[in-house]
Amino acid sequence: MQVSLTNRQQQILWATIRHYIATAEPVGSKALAAEYDLSVSPATIRSCMGFLEKSGLLYQPHTSAGRVPSDSGYRIYVDQLIKPSDALGRQVEHLLTDNLKSEDPSFEKLLRDAAQILAAVSGYIALITMPQTRTTRLRHLQLVQVEQGRVMLIVVTDSYETQSVLMELPQSKDEAQVDGSIVERELQILSNFLNSKLRERSLSELATLDWSELDREFARYADFLRTLLAEVTRRAKAPVPTPIMVRGISEVLRQPEFSELQQVKMLLHLLEEEQEQLWPVIFELPETLGSERRVTVRIGSENQLEPMRTCALVCATYRQGEQPVGSVGILGPTRMIYENAIALVETAADYLTDALSQPA
């Protein structure tokens, strides 16, 4: 549900969430009036909080209690009301650089130590996946017309595995006048274009093709090809999960959100015994999210795994060259200091990317 907020409503939502993050107690209008320079009366604050509650951004855990942010409220807070902490990012960059120097470090040890630093600085659980070592690369692509208006894309990988996708061709204004041989010739030209751009590249890079290079007469195929390659990527065999470094469990379990024993057991079981379920949640490739997004933030009910429904997960991938090979994550309660968590995973992902780019 889209909610349009005035500047004042945004300010009061920001203050409510900040206060709740700091205290873990339901927030009332008097507390906001006393602690934040909102330049409005408690009555005006109450009115705004009432609107935010009706909009689903706040709720009352008890009739006589103050308000608490909902997952939707946190979502607006993360997307619109905060920026990552540059100061903390610089601090962690110095910590990583100063503490992870070694004459002959293994990358696994570097990941363990980096996870320990992230957990200590954030006060939350740090999760870092080991890098992927197996990358499927493209050997050949071919577009074939199987019948009028339908085409199949055949993909051959470097291990000689094949994948195919069948889709409808985009309709031309003069479709009835288009000769089959012309379509075949166009498909061959498009196949040559795809091979020149994608041969020897990984399946995860399919979405990065620059469609502006298509000649004008083939521009009508651009959306079709983009959809076709996205479908190949979706069907591609998922990367093999790698071990996840987990640090900071003892610290985060002191948070009041984890006072329920059964919830703690479920979360610990997921972290320790079911990493194969956790891995694809942490290592989510950019093309499934939109390539412009560096950091993924999943809040409460946005998490698919039941033990994480009361948690927030903040992740960023680290790379080897242009290829995402692993991910850095921070897991904590939804009452998380998001601007810190975002800065931490961004900085750590950049650090690990740089470490992997160093000559052996």
N, C-alpha and C positions, 0 to 999 in steps of 0.2 A: 504494500500500500504506500503510495506516494503521499508525503505530508509536506505542505509548504509552511514554513515557519517565518515569522517576523524576526527582525534582529533581536528584539527583546526576548522573544520565546527561545531563540537559539542561545542567548546569553544565560537564561535561567536553566535551560537544559544542560548547558556546559557546567554551570555552577553546581547543579544537583548531582551530576555524575562525578565531578571532582570531589565533592564533599563525601559522597558515598564510597568512592574508591579509598579515601583517606580514613574513614571511620568504620565502614561496614555496618553502619546503622541507618535505618530509614531517615530520610531528610525532610525536615519541616520548613515552612516559610520563614519562621523566626530565625532559625539557624542561618539561612541564606542571607537574610537581611543584616544579621550581625557580623557575618564573616566575609561577605563579599560586597564590594562597592557597586551595587546594582542601581543606585540612584532612583529607586522606586520603593513604595511602601510595602510592608508585609501583605497587605490586602491585595495589591497588584500582583505580587509574587504568587499568592495563593490562587488567584484567578488564572495566571499563566500556567501554574502547575496543574490546575484542573483541566485546562485545555490539553496539556501534554499527556495527561492521563487518559482523557477521552480519545486522543489520537493514538493510543497504544504505545507511547514512548516511555511512560512511567506507570507504575501500579502501586497499590497499597497492599502490603502483605497481611495487614490486619486493619480493621475498620478505624481504630483509633490511632494507627501508626502514621508516620510520614510516608513519603514516596520512595520507591526504589526504581532504578532504571530497568527497562525491559531489554531484550535482545535487540529490538528495533530501535530503541533509544540509543543503545551503544553503537549501532550501525551508523546512525546519523552523526554521532559524536566522532567516530573514526573517520568517516568519509568526508565530513564537512567542517568540523569544529577544531581539529587539532593538526599539528604538523610534527613530524619526527624530531626528536631532540638532537640537534646538531652537536651540542656540548657533550652529551653522553656518547654520541657516536665517535667523537674525537677521543674521548677518554678511553673507550674500549679499544679503539684502534691502537692507542699507545700501549695499553695493557697487553694486547695480543702481540704486538711487535716486540715489546720488551721482555715478555715472559716466555715466548715460544721459540726463542733462539736456541739453536743447538748445533754442535759440530756435524752431526750426522743423524738428523731426526727422521723417523719414519712418519709417513703421512697419517697412519693410524694413531700414533702417539700425539701428533699435532691436533687431530680431531678430538681426542679425549681431553687434552688440556684446554682446547678452545671451548668445549662444552662445559668444562668445570668453571672457566672464567665467566661464561655467559650465565650460568646458574647462580654463581656468587653475586654477580652485579645485579641481575634482575630480581633475584629472590623467587624465581619460578623454575619450572623444569625445562632444561635445555635438551634438545633432540637434534642430533646431527647424523645424517646417513653417510655410510661409507660410499665412496664414488663408484659409479658403474664402470665396469671394465669391458663389457661386451656391447658393441654398438653395431646394429644392423645397418648396412649401407646399400644404396641403390645401385644396381648394375645396369638395368635397362627398363624403360617404360615404353609401352606401345598402346596407342588408341586404335581400336578396331570397330568398324560398324558391323553390328550383328544382324540388324534389320533396319528398315527405314525408320529414322527418328530415334534409334537406340544405339548406344555405343558402350563398349567395354574397355576399361583401362586395365592392362595387364602389367604387373610390377614384378620384376625379378631382382632378388637381393644378391648380395655378395656371397651368400651361402647357397645360392641357387634355389631358394624357396620362392614360390610364386604366390601372389595375391591378385585378386581381380575384383573389380567393382563395375556393376552394370547400372547405367543411368540413361535418362531421356536427354536427347540433344535439345539445345535451345531452339525455339521455333523462329524461322526466318519469315519476313513479310512475304517473300516470294517462294515459300516452301514448295509449292506445287511445281514451280519451274526449275527447282534445283536438281540437276542431274546427279545420279548416284556416284559417278566417277569424280565429280567435283568435290563431293563430300569426302570421298576417300582421299583425294589429293590434299584437302584441307587438314584432314586428320593426320596424314603423314607429316605435313609441315608442323603441325602442333606437337606431334610426337618427337620430331627432331628438336623443336624448341625446348620441350621438357627434358630431353636427354642432355642437351647442351648445358642446361642450368642445374640439373639435379643429379647427374651421374656422379657416383662416389660420395654423395652426401647422405647423412643419416636420415632415417624415416622421420625423426622428430623435427627435421628442418624443412619438411615439405611445405609448411605454411609460410615460409619466408621468401618465396619466389616473388620477384618484382614484375607484376603484371603490366606495368606501364610500358614494358619493352615489347609487348605484342603489337604487331603492325595493326594499323587502323582497321583493315578489312577483317581481322580476326578478333577485334575487341569484343564482339558479341559472345565469344567463347570464354571470356575472362572469368565471369561469375561461375559459369559451368565448371571450368577447370579447378577453380578454387574450392568449390563444393566437393568435387570429385576427389581431390587430393586430401581434403580434410577427412573424408570418409575412409580413405586408405589409412590415414594416420590413426583414426579411431579404431579401426579393425586390426591395426598392427599388434603383434604380440607384445604384451606389456613387458617392460624391462624386468629382469630377475631381481627381486628384492635383495638388498644388501643389509648387513647388520646396522642397527641404529645405536649410536652412543647416547645413553640416557644419564643425565646428571641433575641433581637438585631436588630429588623426590622428598627427602626429609624436611627441607626448608618449606616447600610449598604446602605440605600436608599440615603445617601449623596454621594455615589460613582457616578462618571459621567455616568457609564453604565446604571444607573437607572433614567436618566433624562427624558425619554419618559413616559408620563403619562399613556398611554394605557398598556405599558409593566408592569408598577408598579401595576396597577389595577389587571391585570391577576395574577401576582405573589401573591399579597395580598389575592386575592380570593382563590387561591390554598391553601395558608397557613392557612387561617381562616375558609373557608367554605367547602373545598374539601379535608380534611385530609384523607378520606378513599382512595383517589387516591394516595396521597403522601406517605401513610404509607408503602405499599409494596415496594416502591422505597428505602425508608430508611432502613426498616427491611428486608434485603435480606439475606437469610440463607446461611451459608458457603458452603453447598454442591452444591448450584447452581453456585458457583463461583470458586470452587477449594478450598479444605480445608486448603491449605497452605497460603491462602491470608487472612491477618488480616484486612486490610483496603481496602475499595472500593473507587475509585476516578472516578467520571463520569464528563466529560468535555463537555460543550456546547451541540453540536448535539448528543452526546452519551446519553443524557437524553431523555427519551421517552415522558415526559410531555411537552407540548408546552411552558408554562410559564417559564420553566427551561432551555430552549434551549440557553439562553445567560448566563447561570450560571454554576458554578462548584459545585458539591456535593461531600463531603468527609465523609465517614461513617465507623463506626466499631461497631460490636455487643458487648453487655455485656452479661454475663452469670450467671446462677445459677447452680453451679456444672459444668457439661459438656454441659448443655442445653442453647443455645442462647435464651434469653427471651426479649431482647430489644436492642435498637440501639442508638448510639450517632452520630449526624451529624453536619456538618458545611456547610452552603450554602452561596455562595457569587459570585461575578463576576468571569469569567474565568481568569481575571487578579488578581488572588489570590496568596498569599504567601503560596504555597502548602507545603513546608517543615514545616511551622508552623502549618497549619491546620491538617496535618497528625499526627504530634506529639501531638496536642491537643486532637484529638478524640481517639488516642491510649491510652493516659494517663487517660482520663476521663472514657473510657470503662473499663480499668483495675481497676480504683478506684471503680466504681459501682459494678463490679464483686466481689471485695473484700468486699464491704459493704453488698452485698446480702449473702455472705458466713458467715457473723458474726452470732453467735447464737442469737436468739430472746430474 
